[in-house]
Amino acid sequence: MAFKWSKNQLEAIRTIGSNVLVSAGAGSGKTAVLTERIFQIIKSGHSLSRFLVLTFTNAAAGEMKTRLRDKLLADSQTNNLATEIEAAHIETFDAFSLYLVKKYCSRLCISSDINIMEPSLLKIQKLKIIDQVFNEYYESRNPLFVEMINAFCLKSDQSLKSFLEQIINLSNLKINKSAFFRYLMEDCYDTNRINSYIDNYYLQEVENFRQLRKLGETLSDLDDANQICDILDQIINARNYDEFAFLKEVLIFPKQRSKYPEEDKLLRNYIATSFKEWKAGNFGPRKEVLKAFTLYQLYGKLLVEMAQIVDKRFFAFKKENHSYDFPDIARMALEIIAIPEVCEEIKSSFDFIMVDEYQDTSDIQEEVIRALSRDNVYMVGDVKQSIYRFRNANCQIFQDKFVAYKKNQGGKEIDLNVSFRSRYQVINFINETFAKLMTSRYNIINYDDGHNFVFEPVIYSQDNNNDYLPVVYTYPKGKSEENVDQEIAIIADDIIAKINDGFTIYDKEEKITRPVGFGDFSIIIDRATDFDKYHRYFSIRGIPLNVIQDERIDDSLLGMVTKNLIILFSSIANNNLDDCFIHAYVSIARSFLMRLPDQEIFDIVASKLFVHTALFEKLEKVVRIFKNSSLYEIVRALYDEFDIYHQLMRLDRINNNIEMVDSFLSFAKSMDDLGFSLDDFATYFGELTQYGLEVKVPRKGHQKNAVTIITIHRSKGLEYPIVYLPGLFKTFNRDEVKESFIASPDYGIFFPSPNDIPYASFPHFLIKQKYVQDDFEEKIRLFYVAITRVREKLIFLYPRDENDTTFYDLKKANCFKNFLEYLALPDALGKEYVWKKASIPSNSRQKASKIVKIKQLSLPSKLVEKKAASKKEVQGAEQSALEFGNQLHHLLEVVDYEKKDLSFISDKRLGKCVSNVLKSSLFANVKNKDLRHEYEFYDDVNQVHGIIDCLILKPNEIIIVDFKLKNLDDEHYIVQLHTYRDYIKSISDKPIRMYLVAALTGEERQID
């Protein structure tokens, strides 16, 4: 670090001799402190081999090694130790667990030749075993199983199969699976346990009504306030649960009087709504609640029995193939550590155990740390940034130690709260915001208990420049998709305006204040569903955009091509040109690999001329040479034969596509190692579809000086000068609480309630309440992560509605927009967005990118053509004419429209045609930077795939140009241009003009 260590940082670096928990706020120099601590201990004479440094990602482990290597090399006392880093245990939890399992494999009676199988392959196998077990129960006609199927499966048993998988997945989170299965079969039905749930619910609801009563007392209409308080008093004074439940059935909330005080309507409505929600959850008297827990106990036990069978077979499959997932490895590592002499051997190997991002620790990982601890564990993290509940992170582990260590019980707690990341205005806003959101009333974190940021003028001065205050851009609320479109347009407009206006930021690397560039902006959203929309719109506006997201490879363009190449290879190798072969042939023929015209494909299929085509010859050549080769070698050979790298350069996002090729080759190599055949690989794609699975790989943009769009989860650990937070109106995804088959590690497993039961299901209520509470707390932490990414300027997007109200109960928030309303930010920081209608400076404009999605053609018994925007080729058209047209289009794509130099064109006829086009008034004063040639698009709404010859992007309009040889009167051309216009209208609000240009004559025709 370029500045002196703070007092707390020095304490965190130097404290040894006990367990230490460092609570490090965002931007407080956590990684630098951890690296410095390791360096100082090594410098004092300790060997790097005595360290165990655990991280949660390979990237974090790599960064730690790089930082430490640089420090060691920079010091003459330690530069000879830098070579030890690669052998050191600076690694992920997963890597360390795998190391233990391989080293002590004989203790588990397994092979040391262990593979980590691709998750989708494992899931397919698990689902196959579930199908197998269900079939066995069907065949055995087990009476209880048949009764369960008849009760819950009208059309399909898929819901029960999914329920069974849910139970298995829950068991995988537990340290002791056997104990968990016993709990689900017996202990969860214990009457005393259920009665405690009922009593806790009753007492909590009474407390909630006490708080409502306090609000009721503030109503200005005293008569109404007294009536409401009388009703609430009856609930508060209920002597037991049964009396409380009876009141749900008989109490009626007072009607609102006419001419009610306007200032009280919102509050009264909130109290009335809370009362109504309470009445809707009528679970009946205690005896009915007890019955609801045990109603389907026998079915529950049966499912747990089936889950144990599946789990046992699934593990046997993995053991037989020496292929596991990381949860298996972690559990096996625990088995090893449970062996006393082995545990002592491992413990004695490490003098220092350090854990980065400790807030993301799972129960199993914590058990590993606990077992190896000798009061030598150093834990660094920020509980406020625990956002990986879906990966089994348990932030309660951190919080419990935070509370205990503050009292010096079991260790020492150190706070790192000086933020070196953000401006004073941002720090102040963060403190004010989370002092209200993170309280003991709403979650396990109390922000005022050691979490407040402290501003130090190390990088930024403590100025009061209002330009850097957070702002809420408001706009008129529309439907969800309309809101998305408005926000995209607002952000693009604001970015361009800030660049044009010379908005300044401080460059930490260069240590200067400079005008903002595209690379200083980031758009952070909680989900990636609209990323393609942003990419399209920004492309049209010429704004460079790096899209950071996980990308499906199975359903990608390359995935489709790879699957069909494999099918074709297998079909030719087996001399089986069936319908499956035809489907794959047509798909490849139309793809970017071959680009054959539809009419030519139709003729080939209709006349069965496959073996006489260049496509077939290429495939036959690969089959002849590589028929008996490994899966990896076959895939590699197919890619080479079809020149895949060069072909991908025709498409958008070249780097991502090339990375995807490498991903497929790596994937093929992994399947080779597992003994998969070519047919297995082809079948795998079908099974992904059959079971509704996806295979994703992380992708990141490669453009320099480009705006970044990223999800909140992916943004963790990153920082940006200017951050936009759109999409706040989108409802939290809580689909799990909508399930009627529902399982909980706390309460057990439950089925849908029968229609003839007049009461709501109390077990379902408890499970959903727990899920929503856990999700709500994590959403606050997610909001914290999003806001703390910003260094200088934070901008919220907010759809304003005349009916928007004050949000009284934060726990009822169902979107981040409600957080803003609870904090009254739209009123305090709101500013109706004023359109600048700015244009990008010429030296900053980017060529528009293409987004292409080509889906596989579905061919039953005859050729079915996908709708295309361009006119179909005339059957029997002369080949020479087609070739001339293709050459002309290529020249019109590469020619310089400013210099109009045609000297490189040797063919006089082609040169004349290009000259005619360039003389058109449309291109009289055009700049090359304003042109987009061969603009390929896919319109999801209308299922249209097309390529626009030329777009002219002007500050106030877009011109669509379609090049033809001569005839401009064909109606098909007009339809074609209207299709292009419809797509461009969907991504831009600029006026659009359309033209046909005849290359042979130079004629131009505007189309209305």
Number of C-alpha atoms within 10 A of each C-alpha: 8 5 7 9 13 12 10 15 25 14 17 26 21 15 14 17 12 14 22 25 26 26 28 27 24 27 22 20 19 22 19 15 23 23 19 21 20 19 20 15 17 19 16 9 9 15 14 23 17 16 20 20 25 24 25 18 16 15 12 19 18 16 14 22 19 15 15 20 21 13 17 22 15 12 11 8 12 16 14 11 15 18 12 12 17 12 9 16 20 25 23 21 22 20 20 19 24 23 16 18 26 17 12 19 19 11 12 13 8 15 15 15 10 18 16 17 20 15 14 17 15 18 17 18 16 20 17 16 18 23 15 13 18 18 12 12 15 14 9 11 12 12 11 13 18 13 13 18 16 12 11 16 13 8 7 10 15 11 14 18 16 14 22 22 20 17 23 21 13 15 21 16 18 17 17 12 17 11 12 18 23 14 17 24 21 13 14 20 17 13 13 10 12 18 15 11 15 18 14 13 15 19 15 11 16 19 13 13 20 17 11 19 21 11 16 23 15 13 19 13 14 12 10 19 18 15 15 23 21 13 17 20 15 14 21 20 11 17 10 11 18 15 15 21 20 15 17 19 12 8 14 13 14 12 10 12 9 6 6 13 11 7 10 14 12 14 18 20 12 17 18 18 13 15 19 14 10 13 17 12 15 18 19 22 15 17 10 15 20 19 10 23 23 16 16 16 20 14 20 22 17 15 24 20 15 19 23 19 14 24 20 11 16 21 15 12 17 19 14 11 16 17 20 20 15 17 15 17 23 23 22 19 25 21 16 22 23 14 11 9 11 14 17 14 12 14 17 13 14 19 18 24 22 22 23 25 23 27 25 27 27 21 18 21 21 15 15 20 18 12 16 20 18 17 17 18 24 24 23 25 23 24 25 28 26 25 27 17 15 7 11 14 19 21 25 18 17 24 18 11 20 24 13 15 18 16 12 14 12 14 20 21 21 20 21 29 21 21 24 19 25 24 26 24 22 22 24 16 15 17 16 14 18 21 16 16 23 21 15 11 12 17 17 16 20 19 20 15 10 15 22 22 21 16 21 16 12 13 16 17 11 13 11 11 9 9 12 19 18 20 20 23 23 22 20 14 15 14 8 13 10 12 21 20 19 18 24 24 20 20 21 21 20 18 23 21 18 17 19 16 12 12 14 16 19 18 15 12 6 8 9 10 11 13 16 21 20 19 18 19 23 24 24 23 22 21 15 16 9 14 17 12 16 22 23 22 21 24 20 22 24 23 24 24 27 22 24 19 19 15 17 16 19 22 20 19 18 21 17 20 23 21 22 23 23 20 23 25 26 20 19 18 18 11 9 12 16 9 13 15 19 23 22 23 23 24 25 24 17 17 18 18 18 14 12 14 12 18 15 14 20 16 14 16 17 12 9 12 12 18 13 10 10 11 16 16 13 13 22 18 15 18 22 11 11 18 19 12 13 19 27 20 17 22 24 17 19 21 18 13 13 16 12 18 14 13 14 19 13 12 15 15 18 16 15 17 21 16 14 21 20 13 14 19 19 13 16 23 18 18 21 17 14 15 13 16 15 24 14 13 19 17 13 18 19 13 17 18 12 10 13 9 15 15 16 15 13 13 18 16 17 15 15 11 15 20 23 22 25 22 20 22 17 15 19 17 13 13 21 21 23 21 26 25 23 24 24 19 18 16 13 15 11 13 7 12 17 10 15 14 20 20 22 19 17 12 20 23 27 24 23 14 17 12 7 6 10 11 18 16 22 21 24 26 14 17 21 19 13 15 15 18 16 13 17 21 20 20 21 21 22 22 20 22 22 26 24 26 25 25 25 25 21 24 21 23 27 28 25 16 12 7 6 10 13 15 19 16 13 17 16 13 18 18 17 22 21 23 23 19 19 19 19 15 18 22 12 10 15 19 15 14 15 12 11 12 14 18 18 18 11 11 7 16 16 20 18 25 22 21 18 18 15 19 16 19 17 16 16 11 9 13 18 12 13 15 11 16 23 18 12 11 12 8 9 8 9 9 9 9 11 12 11 14 17 11 13 20 18 14 18 22 16 9 17 14 20 14 9 12 11 15 7 9 14 9 8 9 13 21 16 17 19 22 18 17 22 21 14 15 11 15 15 11 9 16 16 15 18 19 20 22 20 17 17 18 22 19 19 10 8 11 12 18 21 20 18 21 19 18 21 22 22 16 13 12 13 22 19 23 23 22 20 21 17 14 14 19 10 9 9 14 19 19 14 17 23 17 19 24 18 13 19 22 13 14 20 18 14 15 12 18 16 19 19 22 23 21 25 18 15 20 18 20 13 12 13 10
